[in-house]
Amino acid sequence: MAEEESKQVWQFNFLMNSGRTVTQEVELSEPHTTREACEFIIKQLERGIWWSLDDDLVIRTDRVETFFVGDLEREEDFLNKDED
């Protein structure tokens, strides 16, 4: 099994309960694998009501329906993840 690459800059994509998708490139303090980046997001969402992703972008954590990390090429899978 190949070792997963760690990156310091990740693209975070959030599906808000309004149906809006919020996408932001986030630089973490140290390199993370995909799993670690997801765990980081979960911890941030559990911390409080507001999460400042950037100086100009703040989201309400209780309005995040789901999320994924990676390129927007996967947006269709993300938005349709519950459909069979």
MARMIVO-881281 format. One record per atom (N, C-alpha, C): residue number from 0; atom name; x negated, y negated, z negated. Coordinates in nm, 3 decimals, always signed. Atoms other than C-alpha are relative to their C-alpha. Example, Ala and Ser with C-alpha at 12.3 -4.5 7.8 and 13.67 -1.06 7.14 Angstrom:
BEGIN
<0,'N',<-0.089,+0.119,+0.000>> <0,'CA',<-1.230,+0.450,-0.780>> <0,'C',<-0.090,-0.120,+0.000>> <1,'N',<+0.082,+0.119,+0.006>> <1,'CA',<-1.367,+0.106,-0.714>> <1,'C',<+0.077,-0.109,-0.073>> 
***
This chain:
BEGIN
<0,'N',<-0.086,+0.118,+0.000>> <0,'CA',<+0.000,+0.000,+0.000>> <0,'C',<-0.089,-0.124,+0.000>> <1,'N',<+0.080,+0.121,-0.013>> <1,'CA',<-0.145,-0.335,+0.105>> <1,'C',<+0.030,-0.097,-0.112>> <2,'N',<-0.018,+0.099,+0.105>> <2,'CA',<-0.201,-0.601,-0.155>> <2,'C',<+0.069,-0.123,+0.056>> <3,'N',<-0.076,+0.116,-0.045>> <3,'CA',<+0.042,-0.891,-0.125>> <3,'C',<-0.082,-0.127,-0.016>> <4,'N',<+0.072,+0.127,+0.001>> <4,'CA',<-0.102,-1.231,-0.042>> <4,'C',<+0.060,-0.095,-0.104>> <5,'N',<-0.043,+0.105,+0.093>> <5,'CA',<-0.087,-1.501,-0.307>> <5,'C',<-0.015,-0.134,+0.068>> <6,'N',<+0.004,+0.134,-0.058>> <6,'CA',<-0.008,-1.856,-0.202>> <6,'C',<+0.032,-0.101,-0.110>> <7,'N',<-0.028,+0.107,+0.096>> <7,'CA',<+0.002,-2.184,-0.389>> <7,'C',<+0.115,-0.087,+0.048>> <8,'N',<-0.109,+0.081,-0.057>> <8,'CA',<+0.246,-2.361,-0.154>> <8,'C',<+0.105,+0.094,+0.057>> <9,'N',<-0.113,-0.084,-0.041>> <9,'CA',<+0.587,-2.200,-0.104>> <9,'C',<+0.115,-0.086,+0.049>> <10,'N',<-0.124,+0.064,-0.041>> <10,'CA',<+0.903,-2.295,+0.078>> <10,'C',<+0.112,+0.064,-0.080>> <11,'N',<-0.113,-0.046,+0.079>> <11,'CA',<+1.195,-2.266,-0.164>> <11,'C',<+0.128,-0.039,+0.071>> <12,'N',<-0.128,+0.022,-0.065>> <12,'CA',<+1.545,-2.235,-0.019>> <12,'C',<+0.111,+0.037,-0.097>> <13,'N',<-0.109,-0.021,+0.096>> <13,'CA',<+1.854,-2.271,-0.238>> <13,'C',<+0.134,-0.013,+0.071>> <14,'N',<-0.138,+0.011,-0.047>> <14,'CA',<+2.214,-2.200,-0.142>> <14,'C',<+0.080,-0.052,-0.118>> <15,'N',<-0.078,+0.062,+0.106>> <15,'CA',<+2.425,-2.433,-0.351>> <15,'C',<+0.144,+0.049,+0.009>> <16,'N',<-0.138,-0.051,-0.002>> <16,'CA',<+2.781,-2.338,-0.450>> <16,'C',<+0.092,-0.084,+0.088>> <17,'N',<-0.076,+0.080,-0.095>> <17,'CA',<+2.901,-2.617,-0.219>> <17,'C',<-0.017,+0.050,+0.143>> <18,'N',<+0.029,-0.051,-0.133>> <18,'CA',<+2.762,-2.420,+0.077>> <18,'C',<-0.121,-0.065,+0.064>> <19,'N',<+0.116,+0.072,-0.051>> <19,'CA',<+2.476,-2.662,+0.131>> <19,'C',<-0.127,+0.079,-0.030>> <20,'N',<+0.131,-0.062,+0.021>> <20,'CA',<+2.124,-2.521,+0.175>> <20,'C',<-0.101,-0.110,-0.025>> <21,'N',<+0.105,+0.096,+0.035>> <21,'CA',<+1.846,-2.717,+0.005>> <21,'C',<-0.133,+0.072,+0.019>> <22,'N',<+0.130,-0.058,-0.028>> <22,'CA',<+1.495,-2.645,+0.133>> <22,'C',<-0.108,-0.099,-0.040>> <23,'N',<+0.108,+0.087,+0.046>> <23,'CA',<+1.178,-2.780,-0.023>> <23,'C',<-0.130,+0.079,-0.006>> <24,'N',<+0.132,-0.059,+0.016>> <24,'CA',<+0.810,-2.699,+0.010>> <24,'C',<-0.054,-0.043,-0.135>> <25,'N',<+0.043,+0.027,+0.137>> <25,'CA',<+0.672,-2.672,-0.343>> <25,'C',<-0.142,+0.053,-0.020>> <26,'N',<+0.135,-0.043,+0.034>> <26,'CA',<+0.309,-2.660,-0.453>> <26,'C',<-0.003,+0.038,-0.147>> <27,'N',<+0.007,-0.051,+0.136>> <27,'CA',<+0.267,-2.445,-0.761>> <27,'C',<-0.139,-0.027,-0.058>> <28,'N',<+0.127,+0.032,+0.066>> <28,'CA',<-0.012,-2.497,-1.015>> <28,'C',<-0.110,+0.102,+0.030>> <29,'N',<+0.097,-0.104,-0.035>> <29,'CA',<-0.178,-2.170,-0.910>> <29,'C',<+0.065,+0.093,+0.102>> <30,'N',<-0.056,-0.092,-0.099>> <30,'CA',<-0.137,-1.905,-0.637>> <30,'C',<+0.094,+0.102,-0.063>> <31,'N',<-0.100,-0.099,+0.044>> <31,'CA',<+0.165,-1.673,-0.672>> <31,'C',<+0.030,+0.095,+0.116>> <32,'N',<-0.055,-0.092,-0.100>> <32,'CA',<+0.285,-1.362,-0.488>> <32,'C',<+0.147,-0.036,+0.018>> <33,'N',<-0.143,+0.024,-0.021>> <33,'CA',<+0.640,-1.359,-0.353>> <33,'C',<+0.079,+0.031,-0.126>> <34,'N',<-0.072,-0.039,+0.123>> <34,'CA',<+0.761,-1.177,-0.664>> <34,'C',<-0.022,-0.104,-0.110>> <35,'N',<+0.030,+0.099,+0.103>> <35,'CA',<+0.585,-1.424,-0.895>> <35,'C',<+0.068,-0.133,+0.030>> <36,'N',<-0.069,+0.123,-0.038>> <36,'CA',<+0.729,-1.718,-0.699>> <36,'C',<+0.149,+0.010,-0.033>> <37,'N',<-0.142,-0.021,+0.033>> <37,'CA',<+1.080,-1.571,-0.741>> <37,'C',<+0.021,-0.005,-0.152>> <38,'N',<-0.010,+0.004,+0.145>> <38,'CA',<+1.021,-1.520,-1.113>> <38,'C',<-0.013,-0.144,-0.051>> <39,'N',<+0.015,+0.141,+0.035>> <39,'CA',<+0.906,-1.882,-1.136>> <39,'C',<+0.131,-0.076,+0.022>> <40,'N',<-0.128,+0.066,-0.030>> <40,'CA',<+1.229,-2.000,-0.970>> <40,'C',<+0.104,+0.038,-0.105>> <41,'N',<-0.099,-0.045,+0.097>> <41,'CA',<+1.443,-1.790,-1.205>> <41,'C',<-0.022,-0.069,-0.134>> <42,'N',<+0.030,+0.067,+0.127>> <42,'CA',<+1.267,-1.934,-1.510>> <42,'C',<+0.040,-0.147,+0.005>> <43,'N',<-0.035,+0.141,-0.013>> <43,'CA',<+1.315,-2.288,-1.379>> <43,'C',<+0.152,-0.019,-0.001>> <44,'N',<-0.146,+0.011,-0.004>> <44,'CA',<+1.685,-2.227,-1.310>> <44,'C',<+0.062,+0.024,-0.137>> <45,'N',<-0.053,-0.030,+0.134>> <45,'CA',<+1.734,-2.093,-1.663>> <45,'C',<-0.035,-0.107,-0.103>> <46,'N',<+0.051,+0.099,+0.097>> <46,'CA',<+1.555,-2.387,-1.831>> <46,'C',<+0.096,-0.112,-0.035>> <47,'N',<-0.084,+0.115,+0.028>> <47,'CA',<+1.809,-2.662,-1.797>> <47,'C',<+0.095,-0.030,+0.113>> <48,'N',<-0.101,+0.038,-0.098>> <48,'CA',<+2.066,-2.845,-1.594>> <48,'C',<-0.061,-0.058,+0.127>> <49,'N',<+0.061,+0.066,-0.115>> <49,'CA',<+1.836,-3.045,-1.363>> <49,'C',<-0.140,+0.054,+0.024>> <50,'N',<+0.136,-0.041,-0.037>> <50,'CA',<+1.524,-2.936,-1.173>> <50,'C',<-0.049,-0.097,+0.106>> <51,'N',<+0.061,+0.095,-0.094>> <51,'CA',<+1.308,-3.199,-1.005>> <51,'C',<-0.099,+0.075,+0.087>> <52,'N',<+0.087,-0.069,-0.094>> <52,'CA',<+1.157,-3.033,-0.698>> <52,'C',<-0.104,-0.093,+0.060>> <53,'N',<+0.086,+0.100,-0.060>> <53,'CA',<+0.999,-3.355,-0.578>> <53,'C',<+0.045,-0.134,-0.058>> <54,'N',<-0.039,+0.131,+0.048>> <54,'CA',<+1.008,-3.726,-0.657>> <54,'C',<+0.138,-0.042,+0.052>> <55,'N',<-0.125,+0.040,-0.064>> <55,'CA',<+1.305,-3.760,-0.421>> <55,'C',<+0.106,+0.110,+0.003>> <56,'N',<-0.096,-0.111,-0.007>> <56,'CA',<+1.481,-3.426,-0.474>> <56,'C',<+0.017,+0.067,-0.136>> <57,'N',<-0.036,-0.063,+0.126>> <57,'CA',<+1.656,-3.306,-0.788>> <57,'C',<+0.125,+0.084,+0.025>> <58,'N',<-0.119,-0.084,-0.016>> <58,'CA',<+1.901,-3.015,-0.798>> <58,'C',<+0.058,+0.033,-0.136>> <59,'N',<-0.066,-0.048,+0.122>> <59,'CA',<+2.156,-2.910,-1.057>> <59,'C',<-0.012,+0.152,-0.001>> <60,'N',<+0.027,-0.143,+0.003>> <60,'CA',<+2.051,-2.562,-1.161>> <60,'C',<+0.127,+0.084,-0.011>> <61,'N',<-0.124,-0.077,+0.013>> <61,'CA',<+2.405,-2.454,-1.248>> <61,'C',<+0.081,+0.004,+0.130>> <62,'N',<-0.068,+0.000,-0.130>> <62,'CA',<+2.508,-2.520,-0.886>> <62,'C',<-0.071,+0.087,+0.104>> <63,'N',<+0.073,-0.088,-0.092>> <63,'CA',<+2.254,-2.280,-0.730>> <63,'C',<+0.070,+0.135,+0.002>> <64,'N',<-0.067,-0.129,-0.019>> <64,'CA',<+2.438,-1.978,-0.590>> <64,'C',<-0.104,+0.112,+0.008>> <65,'N',<+0.108,-0.096,-0.018>> <65,'CA',<+2.125,-1.790,-0.481>> <65,'C',<-0.117,-0.072,+0.066>> <66,'N',<+0.118,+0.062,-0.060>> <66,'CA',<+1.780,-1.855,-0.335>> <66,'C',<-0.086,+0.105,+0.070>> <67,'N',<+0.107,-0.086,-0.051>> <67,'CA',<+1.494,-1.712,-0.134>> <67,'C',<-0.122,-0.087,+0.024>> <68,'N',<+0.123,+0.070,-0.031>> <68,'CA',<+1.134,-1.804,-0.071>> <68,'C',<-0.044,+0.043,+0.139>> <69,'N',<+0.048,-0.031,-0.135>> <69,'CA',<+0.996,-1.825,+0.282>> <69,'C',<+0.054,-0.095,+0.103>> <70,'N',<-0.036,+0.085,-0.112>> <70,'CA',<+1.064,-1.968,+0.624>> <70,'C',<+0.150,+0.001,+0.027>> <71,'N',<-0.142,+0.012,-0.033>> <71,'CA',<+1.403,-2.087,+0.744>> <71,'C',<+0.044,+0.097,+0.109>> <72,'N',<-0.037,-0.100,-0.100>> <72,'CA',<+1.391,-1.822,+1.017>> <72,'C',<+0.089,+0.107,-0.063>> <73,'N',<-0.078,-0.100,+0.072>> <73,'CA',<+1.550,-1.598,+0.752>> <73,'C',<+0.132,-0.056,-0.052>> <74,'N',<-0.119,+0.064,+0.056>> <74,'CA',<+1.836,-1.839,+0.680>> <74,'C',<+0.127,+0.081,+0.024>> <75,'N',<-0.122,-0.077,-0.027>> <75,'CA',<+2.098,-1.618,+0.849>> <75,'C',<+0.015,+0.115,-0.097>> <76,'N',<-0.007,-0.109,+0.097>> <76,'CA',<+2.010,-1.323,+0.625>> <76,'C',<+0.039,-0.053,-0.138>> <77,'N',<-0.026,+0.063,+0.129>> <77,'CA',<+2.017,-1.551,+0.322>> <77,'C',<+0.147,-0.038,-0.014>> <78,'N',<-0.138,+0.047,+0.008>> <78,'CA',<+2.357,-1.703,+0.400>> <78,'C',<+0.102,+0.112,+0.010>> <79,'N',<-0.093,-0.110,-0.019>> <79,'CA',<+2.512,-1.369,+0.492>> <79,'C',<-0.035,+0.120,-0.085>> <80,'N',<+0.055,-0.112,+0.076>> <80,'CA',<+2.346,-1.156,+0.224>> <80,'C',<+0.108,+0.090,-0.062>> <81,'N',<-0.105,-0.079,+0.064>> <81,'CA',<+2.678,-1.037,+0.072>> <81,'C',<+0.094,+0.070,+0.098>> <82,'N',<-0.088,-0.061,-0.100>> <82,'CA',<+2.843,-0.934,+0.399>> <82,'C',<-0.049,+0.140,+0.034>> <83,'N',<+0.036,-0.137,-0.039>> <83,'CA',<+2.849,-0.565,+0.490>> <83,'C',<+0.034,+0.024,+0.144>> 
***
